[in-house]
Amino acid sequence: MERFLQRAADILDVDTVTPETRFREVPGWCSLMAFGLLVMMESDYSRELSVEEFMRIETLGQLFSRISS
């Protein structure tokens, strides 16, 4: 999970994040960051998410849980 969180922090342009981080509340949140998280899920973890599924996810912990589902 540590690698996942570091990669997410890089995408969100912040120093650190936790599983409880509500990524849409990160300062400067934008569609480019959302796209980055979706690309990360697909390219790094071979897990495609639909936009509808992504919109139901609120925290990085919930996003991480999609890797094993």
mmCIF file as gemmi writes it, N, C-alpha and C atoms, coordinates in Angstrom:
data_model
loop_
_atom_site.group_PDB
_atom_site.id
_atom_site.type_symbol
_atom_site.label_atom_id
_atom_site.label_alt_id
_atom_site.label_comp_id
_atom_site.label_asym_id
_atom_site.label_entity_id
_atom_site.label_seq_id
_atom_site.pdbx_PDB_ins_code
_atom_site.Cartn_x
_atom_site.Cartn_y
_atom_site.Cartn_z
_atom_site.occupancy
_atom_site.B_iso_or_equiv
_atom_site.pdbx_formal_charge
_atom_site.auth_seq_id
_atom_site.auth_asym_id
_atom_site.pdbx_PDB_model_num
ATOM 1 N N . MET Axp A 1 ? 0.822 -1.193 0 1 0 ? 1 A 1
ATOM 2 C CA . MET Axp A 1 ? 0 0 0 1 0 ? 1 A 1
ATOM 3 C C . MET Axp A 1 ? 0.868 1.259 0 1 0 ? 1 A 1
ATOM 4 N N . GLU Axp A 2 ? 2.05 1.162 0.594 1 0 ? 2 A 1
ATOM 5 C CA . GLU Axp A 2 ? 2.922 2.34 0.668 1 0 ? 2 A 1
ATOM 6 C C . GLU Axp A 2 ? 3.264 2.875 -0.721 1 0 ? 2 A 1
ATOM 7 N N . ARG Axp A 3 ? 3.571 1.967 -1.643 1 0 ? 3 A 1
ATOM 8 C CA . ARG Axp A 3 ? 3.874 2.378 -3.023 1 0 ? 3 A 1
ATOM 9 C C . ARG Axp A 3 ? 2.662 3.066 -3.656 1 0 ? 3 A 1
ATOM 10 N N . PHE Axp A 4 ? 1.487 2.506 -3.442 1 0 ? 4 A 1
ATOM 11 C CA . PHE Axp A 4 ? 0.252 3.079 -3.963 1 0 ? 4 A 1
ATOM 12 C C . PHE Axp A 4 ? 0.053 4.502 -3.438 1 0 ? 4 A 1
ATOM 13 N N . LEU Axp A 5 ? 0.23 4.68 -2.126 1 0 ? 5 A 1
ATOM 14 C CA . LEU Axp A 5 ? 0.022 5.999 -1.527 1 0 ? 5 A 1
ATOM 15 C C . LEU Axp A 5 ? 1.046 7.019 -2.026 1 0 ? 5 A 1
ATOM 16 N N . GLN Axp A 6 ? 2.289 6.588 -2.204 1 0 ? 6 A 1
ATOM 17 C CA . GLN Axp A 6 ? 3.299 7.518 -2.708 1 0 ? 6 A 1
ATOM 18 C C . GLN Axp A 6 ? 2.975 7.939 -4.137 1 0 ? 6 A 1
ATOM 19 N N . ARG Axp A 7 ? 2.555 6.986 -4.934 1 0 ? 7 A 1
ATOM 20 C CA . ARG Axp A 7 ? 2.185 7.294 -6.329 1 0 ? 7 A 1
ATOM 21 C C . ARG Axp A 7 ? 0.987 8.242 -6.351 1 0 ? 7 A 1
ATOM 22 N N . ALA Axp A 8 ? -0.002 7.995 -5.497 1 0 ? 8 A 1
ATOM 23 C CA . ALA Axp A 8 ? -1.185 8.867 -5.417 1 0 ? 8 A 1
ATOM 24 C C . ALA Axp A 8 ? -0.784 10.269 -4.972 1 0 ? 8 A 1
ATOM 25 N N . ALA Axp A 9 ? 0.11 10.372 -3.998 1 0 ? 9 A 1
ATOM 26 C CA . ALA Axp A 9 ? 0.58 11.684 -3.539 1 0 ? 9 A 1
ATOM 27 C C . ALA Axp A 9 ? 1.255 12.44 -4.677 1 0 ? 9 A 1
ATOM 28 N N . ASP Axp A 10 ? 2.039 11.738 -5.475 1 0 ? 10 A 1
ATOM 29 C CA . ASP Axp A 10 ? 2.683 12.376 -6.628 1 0 ? 10 A 1
ATOM 30 C C . ASP Axp A 10 ? 1.643 12.917 -7.603 1 0 ? 10 A 1
ATOM 31 N N . ILE Axp A 11 ? 0.627 12.133 -7.878 1 0 ? 11 A 1
ATOM 32 C CA . ILE Axp A 11 ? -0.429 12.55 -8.808 1 0 ? 11 A 1
ATOM 33 C C . ILE Axp A 11 ? -1.196 13.741 -8.247 1 0 ? 11 A 1
ATOM 34 N N . LEU Axp A 12 ? -1.455 13.709 -6.941 1 0 ? 12 A 1
ATOM 35 C CA . LEU Axp A 12 ? -2.226 14.776 -6.305 1 0 ? 12 A 1
ATOM 36 C C . LEU Axp A 12 ? -1.367 15.994 -5.956 1 0 ? 12 A 1
ATOM 37 N N . ASP Axp A 13 ? -0.072 15.896 -6.218 1 0 ? 13 A 1
ATOM 38 C CA . ASP Axp A 13 ? 0.868 16.993 -6 1 0 ? 13 A 1
ATOM 39 C C . ASP Axp A 13 ? 0.883 17.459 -4.546 1 0 ? 13 A 1
ATOM 40 N N . VAL Axp A 14 ? 0.952 16.474 -3.639 1 0 ? 14 A 1
ATOM 41 C CA . VAL Axp A 14 ? 1.068 16.746 -2.201 1 0 ? 14 A 1
ATOM 42 C C . VAL Axp A 14 ? 2.217 15.903 -1.648 1 0 ? 14 A 1
ATOM 43 N N . ASP Axp A 15 ? 2.679 16.256 -0.462 1 0 ? 15 A 1
ATOM 44 C CA . ASP Axp A 15 ? 3.806 15.526 0.138 1 0 ? 15 A 1
ATOM 45 C C . ASP Axp A 15 ? 3.415 14.133 0.604 1 0 ? 15 A 1
ATOM 46 N N . THR Axp A 16 ? 2.303 14.039 1.313 1 0 ? 16 A 1
ATOM 47 C CA . THR Axp A 16 ? 1.882 12.743 1.847 1 0 ? 16 A 1
ATOM 48 C C . THR Axp A 16 ? 0.359 12.609 1.8 1 0 ? 16 A 1
ATOM 49 N N . VAL Axp A 17 ? -0.076 11.369 1.776 1 0 ? 17 A 1
ATOM 50 C CA . VAL Axp A 17 ? -1.501 11.04 1.863 1 0 ? 17 A 1
ATOM 51 C C . VAL Axp A 17 ? -1.637 9.805 2.743 1 0 ? 17 A 1
ATOM 52 N N . THR Axp A 18 ? -2.839 9.532 3.189 1 0 ? 18 A 1
ATOM 53 C CA . THR Axp A 18 ? -3.148 8.34 3.974 1 0 ? 18 A 1
ATOM 54 C C . THR Axp A 18 ? -4.326 7.636 3.307 1 0 ? 18 A 1
ATOM 55 N N . PRO Axp A 19 ? -4.643 6.423 3.746 1 0 ? 19 A 1
ATOM 56 C CA . PRO Axp A 19 ? -5.824 5.756 3.199 1 0 ? 19 A 1
ATOM 57 C C . PRO Axp A 19 ? -7.109 6.558 3.428 1 0 ? 19 A 1
ATOM 58 N N . GLU Axp A 20 ? -7.125 7.405 4.452 1 0 ? 20 A 1
ATOM 59 C CA . GLU Axp A 20 ? -8.316 8.199 4.761 1 0 ? 20 A 1
ATOM 60 C C . GLU Axp A 20 ? -8.4 9.493 3.94 1 0 ? 20 A 1
ATOM 61 N N . THR Axp A 21 ? -7.381 9.794 3.163 1 0 ? 21 A 1
ATOM 62 C CA . THR Axp A 21 ? -7.377 11.021 2.366 1 0 ? 21 A 1
ATOM 63 C C . THR Axp A 21 ? -8.546 11.024 1.389 1 0 ? 21 A 1
ATOM 64 N N . ARG Axp A 22 ? -9.358 12.059 1.476 1 0 ? 22 A 1
ATOM 65 C CA . ARG Axp A 22 ? -10.476 12.252 0.546 1 0 ? 22 A 1
ATOM 66 C C . ARG Axp A 22 ? -9.91 13.047 -0.622 1 0 ? 22 A 1
ATOM 67 N N . PHE Axp A 23 ? -9.557 12.321 -1.674 1 0 ? 23 A 1
ATOM 68 C CA . PHE Axp A 23 ? -8.758 12.922 -2.739 1 0 ? 23 A 1
ATOM 69 C C . PHE Axp A 23 ? -9.442 14.09 -3.437 1 0 ? 23 A 1
ATOM 70 N N . ARG Axp A 24 ? -10.746 14.136 -3.479 1 0 ? 24 A 1
ATOM 71 C CA . ARG Axp A 24 ? -11.427 15.278 -4.115 1 0 ? 24 A 1
ATOM 72 C C . ARG Axp A 24 ? -11.344 16.555 -3.269 1 0 ? 24 A 1
ATOM 73 N N . GLU Axp A 25 ? -10.879 16.425 -2.018 1 0 ? 25 A 1
ATOM 74 C CA . GLU Axp A 25 ? -10.738 17.579 -1.133 1 0 ? 25 A 1
ATOM 75 C C . GLU Axp A 25 ? -9.303 18.101 -1.079 1 0 ? 25 A 1
ATOM 76 N N . VAL Axp A 26 ? -8.417 17.485 -1.857 1 0 ? 26 A 1
ATOM 77 C CA . VAL Axp A 26 ? -7.026 17.946 -1.927 1 0 ? 26 A 1
ATOM 78 C C . VAL Axp A 26 ? -7.013 19.315 -2.601 1 0 ? 26 A 1
ATOM 79 N N . PRO Axp A 27 ? -6.258 20.27 -2.035 1 0 ? 27 A 1
ATOM 80 C CA . PRO Axp A 27 ? -6.182 21.592 -2.672 1 0 ? 27 A 1
ATOM 81 C C . PRO Axp A 27 ? -5.743 21.47 -4.134 1 0 ? 27 A 1
ATOM 82 N N . GLY Axp A 28 ? -6.447 22.167 -4.996 1 0 ? 28 A 1
ATOM 83 C CA . GLY Axp A 28 ? -6.125 22.141 -6.419 1 0 ? 28 A 1
ATOM 84 C C . GLY Axp A 28 ? -6.712 20.966 -7.176 1 0 ? 28 A 1
ATOM 85 N N . TRP Axp A 29 ? -7.611 20.208 -6.524 1 0 ? 29 A 1
ATOM 86 C CA . TRP Axp A 29 ? -8.226 19.039 -7.182 1 0 ? 29 A 1
ATOM 87 C C . TRP Axp A 29 ? -8.781 19.448 -8.535 1 0 ? 29 A 1
ATOM 88 N N . CYS Axp A 30 ? -8.506 18.635 -9.548 1 0 ? 30 A 1
ATOM 89 C CA . CYS Axp A 30 ? -9.005 18.925 -10.89 1 0 ? 30 A 1
ATOM 90 C C . CYS Axp A 30 ? -9.156 17.626 -11.672 1 0 ? 30 A 1
ATOM 91 N N . SER Axp A 31 ? -9.747 17.742 -12.842 1 0 ? 31 A 1
ATOM 92 C CA . SER Axp A 31 ? -9.986 16.559 -13.668 1 0 ? 31 A 1
ATOM 93 C C . SER Axp A 31 ? -8.676 15.9 -14.106 1 0 ? 31 A 1
ATOM 94 N N . LEU Axp A 32 ? -7.607 16.657 -14.225 1 0 ? 32 A 1
ATOM 95 C CA . LEU Axp A 32 ? -6.318 16.072 -14.591 1 0 ? 32 A 1
ATOM 96 C C . LEU Axp A 32 ? -5.833 15.112 -13.498 1 0 ? 32 A 1
ATOM 97 N N . MET Axp A 33 ? -6.075 15.453 -12.243 1 0 ? 33 A 1
ATOM 98 C CA . MET Axp A 33 ? -5.709 14.558 -11.147 1 0 ? 33 A 1
ATOM 99 C C . MET Axp A 33 ? -6.578 13.303 -11.165 1 0 ? 33 A 1
ATOM 100 N N . ALA Axp A 34 ? -7.856 13.468 -11.44 1 0 ? 34 A 1
ATOM 101 C CA . ALA Axp A 34 ? -8.751 12.314 -11.548 1 0 ? 34 A 1
ATOM 102 C C . ALA Axp A 34 ? -8.271 11.391 -12.655 1 0 ? 34 A 1
ATOM 103 N N . PHE Axp A 35 ? -7.923 11.967 -13.793 1 0 ? 35 A 1
ATOM 104 C CA . PHE Axp A 35 ? -7.411 11.179 -14.91 1 0 ? 35 A 1
ATOM 105 C C . PHE Axp A 35 ? -6.128 10.455 -14.495 1 0 ? 35 A 1
ATOM 106 N N . GLY Axp A 36 ? -5.253 11.138 -13.775 1 0 ? 36 A 1
ATOM 107 C CA . GLY Axp A 36 ? -4.017 10.523 -13.31 1 0 ? 36 A 1
ATOM 108 C C . GLY Axp A 36 ? -4.268 9.324 -12.423 1 0 ? 36 A 1
ATOM 109 N N . LEU Axp A 37 ? -5.226 9.43 -11.517 1 0 ? 37 A 1
ATOM 110 C CA . LEU Axp A 37 ? -5.556 8.301 -10.648 1 0 ? 37 A 1
ATOM 111 C C . LEU Axp A 37 ? -6.127 7.143 -11.457 1 0 ? 37 A 1
ATOM 112 N N . LEU Axp A 38 ? -6.972 7.435 -12.426 1 0 ? 38 A 1
ATOM 113 C CA . LEU Axp A 38 ? -7.532 6.373 -13.277 1 0 ? 38 A 1
ATOM 114 C C . LEU Axp A 38 ? -6.442 5.687 -14.09 1 0 ? 38 A 1
ATOM 115 N N . VAL Axp A 39 ? -5.524 6.466 -14.645 1 0 ? 39 A 1
ATOM 116 C CA . VAL Axp A 39 ? -4.418 5.894 -15.419 1 0 ? 39 A 1
ATOM 117 C C . VAL Axp A 39 ? -3.527 5.048 -14.512 1 0 ? 39 A 1
ATOM 118 N N . MET Axp A 40 ? -3.257 5.527 -13.299 1 0 ? 40 A 1
ATOM 119 C CA . MET Axp A 40 ? -2.456 4.763 -12.351 1 0 ? 40 A 1
ATOM 120 C C . MET Axp A 40 ? -3.103 3.403 -12.096 1 0 ? 40 A 1
ATOM 121 N N . MET Axp A 41 ? -4.389 3.404 -11.855 1 0 ? 41 A 1
ATOM 122 C CA . MET Axp A 41 ? -5.085 2.15 -11.569 1 0 ? 41 A 1
ATOM 123 C C . MET Axp A 41 ? -4.96 1.178 -12.739 1 0 ? 41 A 1
ATOM 124 N N . GLU Axp A 42 ? -5.088 1.701 -13.956 1 0 ? 42 A 1
ATOM 125 C CA . GLU Axp A 42 ? -5.034 0.833 -15.124 1 0 ? 42 A 1
ATOM 126 C C . GLU Axp A 42 ? -3.61 0.391 -15.452 1 0 ? 42 A 1
ATOM 127 N N . SER Axp A 43 ? -2.671 1.33 -15.463 1 0 ? 43 A 1
ATOM 128 C CA . SER Axp A 43 ? -1.319 0.977 -15.897 1 0 ? 43 A 1
ATOM 129 C C . SER Axp A 43 ? -0.482 0.303 -14.815 1 0 ? 43 A 1
ATOM 130 N N . ASP Axp A 44 ? -0.588 0.756 -13.574 1 0 ? 44 A 1
ATOM 131 C CA . ASP Axp A 44 ? 0.233 0.185 -12.503 1 0 ? 44 A 1
ATOM 132 C C . ASP Axp A 44 ? -0.382 -1.071 -11.885 1 0 ? 44 A 1
ATOM 133 N N . TYR Axp A 45 ? -1.711 -1.158 -11.886 1 0 ? 45 A 1
ATOM 134 C CA . TYR Axp A 45 ? -2.377 -2.247 -11.174 1 0 ? 45 A 1
ATOM 135 C C . TYR Axp A 45 ? -3.33 -3.064 -12.045 1 0 ? 45 A 1
ATOM 136 N N . SER Axp A 46 ? -3.355 -2.808 -13.34 1 0 ? 46 A 1
ATOM 137 C CA . SER Axp A 46 ? -4.206 -3.555 -14.279 1 0 ? 46 A 1
ATOM 138 C C . SER Axp A 46 ? -5.656 -3.613 -13.812 1 0 ? 46 A 1
ATOM 139 N N . ARG Axp A 47 ? -6.137 -2.495 -13.282 1 0 ? 47 A 1
ATOM 140 C CA . ARG Axp A 47 ? -7.528 -2.421 -12.8 1 0 ? 47 A 1
ATOM 141 C C . ARG Axp A 47 ? -8.218 -1.233 -13.446 1 0 ? 47 A 1
ATOM 142 N N . GLU Axp A 48 ? -9.046 -1.519 -14.436 1 0 ? 48 A 1
ATOM 143 C CA . GLU Axp A 48 ? -9.804 -0.46 -15.09 1 0 ? 48 A 1
ATOM 144 C C . GLU Axp A 48 ? -11.011 -0.099 -14.242 1 0 ? 48 A 1
ATOM 145 N N . LEU Axp A 49 ? -11.293 1.2 -14.149 1 0 ? 49 A 1
ATOM 146 C CA . LEU Axp A 49 ? -12.472 1.682 -13.439 1 0 ? 49 A 1
ATOM 147 C C . LEU Axp A 49 ? -13.297 2.53 -14.395 1 0 ? 49 A 1
ATOM 148 N N . SER Axp A 50 ? -14.588 2.353 -14.35 1 0 ? 50 A 1
ATOM 149 C CA . SER Axp A 50 ? -15.46 3.24 -15.12 1 0 ? 50 A 1
ATOM 150 C C . SER Axp A 50 ? -15.552 4.575 -14.384 1 0 ? 50 A 1
ATOM 151 N N . VAL Axp A 51 ? -15.932 5.594 -15.089 1 0 ? 51 A 1
ATOM 152 C CA . VAL Axp A 51 ? -16.1 6.904 -14.462 1 0 ? 51 A 1
ATOM 153 C C . VAL Axp A 51 ? -17.162 6.807 -13.37 1 0 ? 51 A 1
ATOM 154 N N . GLU Axp A 52 ? -18.224 6.055 -13.612 1 0 ? 52 A 1
ATOM 155 C CA . GLU Axp A 52 ? -19.287 5.902 -12.626 1 0 ? 52 A 1
ATOM 156 C C . GLU Axp A 52 ? -18.761 5.249 -11.351 1 0 ? 52 A 1
ATOM 157 N N . GLU Axp A 53 ? -17.937 4.209 -11.513 1 0 ? 53 A 1
ATOM 158 C CA . GLU Axp A 53 ? -17.364 3.53 -10.353 1 0 ? 53 A 1
ATOM 159 C C . GLU Axp A 53 ? -16.417 4.479 -9.613 1 0 ? 53 A 1
ATOM 160 N N . PHE Axp A 54 ? -15.6 5.2 -10.358 1 0 ? 54 A 1
ATOM 161 C CA . PHE Axp A 54 ? -14.667 6.149 -9.759 1 0 ? 54 A 1
ATOM 162 C C . PHE Axp A 54 ? -15.399 7.226 -8.967 1 0 ? 54 A 1
ATOM 163 N N . MET Axp A 55 ? -16.527 7.687 -9.464 1 0 ? 55 A 1
ATOM 164 C CA . MET Axp A 55 ? -17.282 8.745 -8.798 1 0 ? 55 A 1
ATOM 165 C C . MET Axp A 55 ? -17.862 8.296 -7.46 1 0 ? 55 A 1
ATOM 166 N N . ARG Axp A 56 ? -18.031 7.001 -7.257 1 0 ? 56 A 1
ATOM 167 C CA . ARG Axp A 56 ? -18.548 6.491 -5.98 1 0 ? 56 A 1
ATOM 168 C C . ARG Axp A 56 ? -17.456 6.343 -4.919 1 0 ? 56 A 1
ATOM 169 N N . ILE Axp A 57 ? -16.207 6.435 -5.328 1 0 ? 57 A 1
ATOM 170 C CA . ILE Axp A 57 ? -15.073 6.272 -4.415 1 0 ? 57 A 1
ATOM 171 C C . ILE Axp A 57 ? -14.737 7.617 -3.793 1 0 ? 57 A 1
ATOM 172 N N . GLU Axp A 58 ? -14.548 7.643 -2.478 1 0 ? 58 A 1
ATOM 173 C CA . GLU Axp A 58 ? -14.278 8.904 -1.783 1 0 ? 58 A 1
ATOM 174 C C . GLU Axp A 58 ? -12.867 9.023 -1.238 1 0 ? 58 A 1
ATOM 175 N N . THR Axp A 59 ? -12.27 7.904 -0.82 1 0 ? 59 A 1
ATOM 176 C CA . THR Axp A 59 ? -10.947 7.964 -0.186 1 0 ? 59 A 1
ATOM 177 C C . THR Axp A 59 ? -9.936 7.126 -0.959 1 0 ? 59 A 1
ATOM 178 N N . LEU Axp A 60 ? -8.671 7.389 -0.687 1 0 ? 60 A 1
ATOM 179 C CA . LEU Axp A 60 ? -7.627 6.586 -1.316 1 0 ? 60 A 1
ATOM 180 C C . LEU Axp A 60 ? -7.674 5.14 -0.835 1 0 ? 60 A 1
ATOM 181 N N . GLY Axp A 61 ? -8.089 4.92 0.397 1 0 ? 61 A 1
ATOM 182 C CA . GLY Axp A 61 ? -8.251 3.556 0.902 1 0 ? 61 A 1
ATOM 183 C C . GLY Axp A 61 ? -9.296 2.783 0.111 1 0 ? 61 A 1
ATOM 184 N N . GLN Axp A 62 ? -10.391 3.442 -0.22 1 0 ? 62 A 1
ATOM 185 C CA . GLN Axp A 62 ? -11.431 2.8 -1.033 1 0 ? 62 A 1
ATOM 186 C C . GLN Axp A 62 ? -10.902 2.524 -2.439 1 0 ? 62 A 1
ATOM 187 N N . LEU Axp A 63 ? -10.119 3.449 -2.972 1 0 ? 63 A 1
ATOM 188 C CA . LEU Axp A 63 ? -9.535 3.251 -4.297 1 0 ? 63 A 1
ATOM 189 C C . LEU Axp A 63 ? -8.562 2.07 -4.251 1 0 ? 63 A 1
ATOM 190 N N . PHE Axp A 64 ? -7.744 1.991 -3.22 1 0 ? 64 A 1
ATOM 191 C CA . PHE Axp A 64 ? -6.791 0.889 -3.072 1 0 ? 64 A 1
ATOM 192 C C . PHE Axp A 64 ? -7.513 -0.446 -2.979 1 0 ? 64 A 1
ATOM 193 N N . SER Axp A 65 ? -8.653 -0.471 -2.311 1 0 ? 65 A 1
ATOM 194 C CA . SER Axp A 65 ? -9.386 -1.731 -2.157 1 0 ? 65 A 1
ATOM 195 C C . SER Axp A 65 ? -9.857 -2.289 -3.501 1 0 ? 65 A 1
ATOM 196 N N . ARG Axp A 66 ? -9.958 -1.451 -4.516 1 0 ? 66 A 1
ATOM 197 C CA . ARG Axp A 66 ? -10.376 -1.904 -5.847 1 0 ? 66 A 1
ATOM 198 C C . ARG Axp A 66 ? -9.289 -2.748 -6.522 1 0 ? 66 A 1
ATOM 199 N N . ILE Axp A 67 ? -8.062 -2.634 -6.055 1 0 ? 67 A 1
ATOM 200 C CA . ILE Axp A 67 ? -6.967 -3.405 -6.645 1 0 ? 67 A 1
ATOM 201 C C . ILE Axp A 67 ? -7.172 -4.882 -6.409 1 0 ? 67 A 1
ATOM 202 N N . SER Axp A 68 ? -7.634 -5.249 -5.248 1 0 ? 68 A 1
ATOM 203 C CA . SER Axp A 68 ? -7.788 -6.668 -4.912 1 0 ? 68 A 1
ATOM 204 C C . SER Axp A 68 ? -9.18 -7.211 -5.213 1 0 ? 68 A 1
ATOM 205 N N . SER Axp A 69 ? -10.092 -6.356 -5.666 1 0 ? 69 A 1
ATOM 206 C CA . SER Axp A 69 ? -11.452 -6.858 -5.93 1 0 ? 69 A 1
ATOM 207 C C . SER Axp A 69 ? -11.598 -7.404 -7.33 1 0 ? 69 A 1
